[in-house]
């Protein structure tokens, strides 16, 4: 059982947390304003990037997995901080994640494994997003993930001001955000802070809207409705919002459904104050150099793609906050 000793100049206390069979011993913790970021969307926000699975038939021998990418990808030098000198996955002591999956509540220091799957074999954008914002702030950071696969903004996440029936998962998203904020001291009893600040919202979603013509045509308006309604519900009228492009698939034809949808994402984001659209399609990697060769809608499970997406989202958020 690997323990991590925190060494941050602050109030002394002792606590033990356990997640996935791994303990973190905390003897010191920072005091300040906790920065809280909401990471929301569908399956690509859940996290489909493979960490270490390498079955020759089901995972292409591990090509494109995080372990492989840290040795072979173009981004390998940028990934060095993910492991320590002994090859163990680093667990940050100043960035934390809370994610209610279908089967369990995952919570703990930022590291691999905060995906919708059991165990620690997958990552999502949260990994490098958390590193990017954590490196920027002196204050501690909490990421609250709230996401489900196969959900549209047109129906499942439909915001109230869009008209019609408010989406079940829009309501569920708000419920999980409320749970995350109200239970910070319960979920992280060792985490000392004087107050928290809702610092930003990241939206990575779109596949189900892209494949539906009516949903695609309404996406720009619905994205604006989503931003306005969330800010009103969260009582944060100027909440920074970052929208990630549906970039899986890489380059597209000019008038393809994918490109039309990306244009709608960009156009909608431009109509939202204090928001930024992040281009991600350059981060797509070939299927034959990825673990899940048949899952183009999930970036083929390529860990480098998810790493780069998270990095771009994080840097965009930092830039937005710093303006």
C-alpha positions in Angstrom: 0.0 0.0 0.0 1.6 3.2 -1.2 1.4 6.2 1.1 1.9 9.8 0.2 3.2 12.3 2.8 2.1 15.8 2.2 4.6 18.6 3.0 2.8 21.9 2.7 3.3 24.7 5.2 0.0 24.9 7.0 -2.0 23.7 10.0 -1.0 20.3 11.3 -3.5 17.4 11.6 -3.8 13.8 10.8 -6.3 12.0 8.5 -6.4 8.9 6.3 -8.4 8.5 3.1 -8.7 5.3 1.0 -9.8 5.0 -2.6 -9.4 1.9 -4.7 -7.2 0.2 -2.1 -4.7 3.1 -1.9 -4.2 5.2 1.1 -3.0 8.8 1.4 -1.7 10.0 4.7 -2.2 13.7 5.2 -0.3 15.5 8.0 -0.4 19.0 6.6 -2.8 20.8 4.3 -3.1 24.2 2.7 -5.4 26.9 4.0 -7.0 29.3 1.5 -9.8 29.6 -0.9 -10.6 26.3 -2.6 -10.9 26.7 -6.4 -13.7 24.4 -7.7 -14.1 23.5 -11.4 -17.0 21.6 -12.8 -16.2 19.2 -15.7 -19.4 18.1 -17.5 -20.5 16.4 -20.7 -20.8 12.9 -22.1 -18.5 9.9 -22.7 -15.4 11.8 -23.7 -15.6 13.8 -20.5 -16.1 10.5 -18.6 -12.7 9.4 -20.0 -11.9 6.7 -22.5 -8.1 7.0 -22.6 -6.5 3.7 -21.9 -3.7 3.6 -19.3 -2.1 0.2 -19.3 -4.4 -2.4 -21.0 -2.5 -4.2 -23.7 -4.4 -7.3 -24.9 -3.2 -7.9 -28.4 -6.8 -8.3 -29.8 -8.9 -6.0 -27.7 -6.3 -3.2 -27.0 -4.0 -3.3 -30.0 -1.1 -4.5 -27.9 -1.2 -1.4 -25.8 -0.3 1.0 -28.6 -1.5 4.5 -27.7 -2.2 3.6 -24.1 -0.7 6.0 -21.5 2.2 3.7 -20.6 3.1 3.3 -24.3 2.6 7.0 -25.0 5.0 8.1 -22.2 7.7 6.2 -24.1 6.7 6.5 -27.7 4.4 9.5 -28.4 5.3 13.0 -29.6 4.2 14.2 -26.2 6.3 11.9 -24.0 8.5 14.7 -22.6 5.4 16.6 -21.6 4.0 13.6 -19.7 7.0 13.0 -17.4 5.3 14.6 -14.4 2.7 11.9 -14.4 5.1 9.4 -12.8 7.7 9.7 -10.1 11.3 8.5 -10.4 10.3 5.0 -9.4 7.6 4.7 -12.0 4.7 5.2 -9.7 1.7 7.3 -10.8 1.9 10.7 -9.0 -1.0 11.6 -6.8 -1.2 15.4 -6.3 -1.7 16.8 -2.9 -3.2 20.1 -4.0 -5.6 19.0 -6.7 -8.5 16.7 -5.9 -11.3 15.0 -7.9 -14.9 14.0 -7.0 -16.8 11.9 -9.5 -20.0 9.9 -8.9 -19.9 7.1 -11.4 -22.7 4.6 -12.0 -21.1 2.2 -9.5 -19.1 4.2 -7.0 -18.1 7.6 -5.7 -14.5 8.3 -6.7 -12.7 10.9 -4.7 -9.1 11.7 -3.9 -5.9 13.3 -5.1 -5.6 13.8 -8.9 -4.1 10.8 -10.6 -5.1 8.2 -13.1 -8.4 6.3 -12.8 -11.0 9.0 -12.5 -13.0 7.7 -15.4 -16.4 6.0 -15.7 -14.8 2.6 -15.5 -14.0 0.7 -12.4 -10.3 0.4 -11.5 -7.5 2.7 -12.6 -7.1 1.7 -16.3 -8.5 4.8 -17.9 -8.2 8.6 -17.9 -10.2 11.5 -19.1 -9.4 15.2 -19.7 -9.4 15.8 -15.9 -5.9 14.4 -15.6 -4.0 17.1 -17.4 -6.6 19.7 -16.9 -6.1 19.3 -13.2 -2.3 19.6 -13.6 -2.7 22.7 -15.7 -4.9 24.6 -13.3 -3.2 23.1 -10.3 0.2 24.4 -11.5 -1.3 27.9 -12.0 -3.0 28.4 -8.6 -1.3 28.6 -5.3 -4.7 27.7 -3.7 -6.0 24.1 -3.6 -8.2 22.9 -6.5 -11.2 20.5 -6.6 -12.6 19.1 -9.8 -16.2 17.9 -9.7 -17.0 15.6 -12.7 -20.6 15.1 -13.7 -21.0 13.3 -17.0 -22.7 10.4 -18.8 -22.2 8.6 -22.1 -24.6 8.9 -25.0 -26.4 12.0 -23.9 -27.5 15.0 -26.1 -27.9 18.7 -25.2 -31.0 18.7 -27.4 -32.8 16.3 -25.1 -30.9 14.8 -22.1 -29.1 18.0 -21.0 -31.8 20.3 -22.3 -31.8 23.5 -20.3 -35.0 25.1 -19.1 -34.8 28.3 -21.2 -34.5 26.2 -24.4 -38.2 25.4 -24.0 -39.9 22.0 -23.9 -39.1 19.4 -21.3 -36.0 20.1 -19.2 -33.5 17.3 -19.6 -33.2 14.6 -17.0 -29.5 14.9 -17.1 -29.5 18.7 -16.9 -31.3 18.2 -13.5 -29.0 15.4 -12.5 -25.9 17.5 -13.4 -27.2 20.3 -11.1 -27.9 17.8 -8.4 -24.4 16.3 -8.5 -22.8 19.8 -8.6 -24.8 20.6 -5.5 -23.8 17.4 -3.8 -20.2 18.0 -4.6 -20.2 21.5 -3.2 -22.2 20.7 -0.1 -20.1 17.7 0.8 -16.6 19.1 0.3 -15.8 18.9 4.0 -17.3 15.4 4.3 -15.6 14.0 1.2 -12.3 15.6 2.1 -12.2 16.0 5.8 -8.4 16.4 5.8 -8.6 19.3 3.4 -8.4 22.6 5.2 -9.7 25.7 3.5 -11.4 28.9 4.6 -13.9 29.1 1.8 -14.5 27.9 -1.8 -15.0 29.6 -5.1 -16.8 28.2 -8.1 -14.0 29.0 -10.5 -15.0 27.6 -13.9 -17.2 25.2 -15.9 -15.8 22.9 -18.7 -18.2 21.4 -21.3 -17.1 18.5 -23.5 -20.0 16.9 -25.3 -21.7 16.7 -28.6 -21.6 13.4 -30.5 -25.3 12.6 -30.0 -26.3 16.1 -31.2 -23.9 15.9 -34.2 -25.6 12.8 -35.6 -29.1 14.4 -35.3 -29.9 17.1 -37.8 -32.4 19.0 -35.7 -30.2 18.8 -32.6 -27.2 20.0 -34.7 -29.2 22.9 -36.1 -30.3 24.0 -32.6 -27.0 23.4 -30.9 -25.6 26.9 -31.0 -28.8 28.3 -29.3 -29.0 25.5 -26.8 -25.4 26.0 -25.8 -26.2 29.6 -25.0 -29.2 28.6 -23.0 -27.1 26.1 -21.1 -24.6 28.7 -20.1 -27.2 31.2 -19.1 -29.3 28.7 -17.1 -26.3 27.2 -15.3 -25.0 30.6 -14.3 -28.4 31.5 -12.9 -28.8 28.3 -11.0 -25.3 28.5 -9.6 -25.6 32.2 -8.8 -22.5 32.9 -10.7 -23.4 35.3 -13.5 -19.8 35.6 -14.8 -18.7 32.0 -14.4 -15.8 31.2 -16.8 -16.9 28.6 -19.3 -14.7 26.6 -21.6 -16.1 24.5 -24.4 -14.1 21.7 -26.0 -14.5 21.0 -29.7 -15.8 17.7 -30.8 -12.4 17.0 -32.2 -12.4 13.2 -32.5 -11.9 12.2 -36.1 -9.4 15.0 -36.7 -9.7 16.9 -40.0 -13.1 16.7 -41.7 -14.7 17.7 -45.0 -15.9 21.3 -45.1 -19.7 20.4 -45.2 -19.6 17.2 -43.2 -21.9 16.8 -40.3 -18.9 16.9 -38.0 -17.6 20.1 -39.4 -21.1 21.7 -39.3 -21.4 20.7 -35.7 -18.0 22.1 -34.8 -19.0 25.4 -36.4 -22.1 25.4 -34.3 -20.1 24.8 -31.1 -17.7 27.7 -32.0 -20.5 30.0 -32.9 -22.5 29.3 -29.8 -19.5 29.8 -27.6 -18.8 33.2 -29.2 -22.2 34.3 -28.0 -21.5 33.6 -24.4 -19.7 36.2 -22.4 -16.5 35.1 -20.6 -16.3 31.9 -22.5 -13.7 30.3 -24.7 -13.9 27.7 -27.5 -11.0 25.2 -27.6 -10.0 23.5 -30.9 -9.1 19.9 -30.2 -9.1 18.1 -33.6 -5.3 18.3 -34.1 -5.0 16.0 -31.1 -6.6 13.0 -32.9 -4.3 10.1 -33.5 -4.5 7.2 -36.0 -6.5 4.2 -35.1 -3.6 1.8 -35.8 -1.6 3.6 -33.1 -4.4 3.5 -30.6 -5.8 0.9 -28.2 -9.4 0.9 -29.4 -9.2 0.8 -33.2 -12.9 0.7 -33.7 -13.9 3.5 -31.3 -13.4 6.7 -33.4 -16.1 8.4 -31.3 -13.8 7.9 -28.3 -10.6 9.1 -29.9 -9.8 5.4 -30.4 -9.0 5.3 -26.6 -5.7 7.1 -27.3 -4.3 8.5 -24.0 -2.1 11.1 -25.7 -5.3 12.6 -27.2 -7.0 12.8 -23.8 -3.8 14.3 -22.3 -3.6 17.0 -24.9 -7.3 17.8 -24.8 -7.1 18.2 -21.0 -4.0 20.4 -21.3 -5.7 22.6 -23.9 -8.8 22.9 -21.8 -6.8 23.7 -18.7 -4.7 26.4 -20.4 -7.8 28.0 -21.9 -9.4 28.1 -18.5 -6.3 29.7 -16.9 -6.1 32.2 -19.8 -9.8 33.1 -19.4 -9.5 33.6 -15.6 -6.3 35.6 -16.0 -7.9 38.1 -18.5 
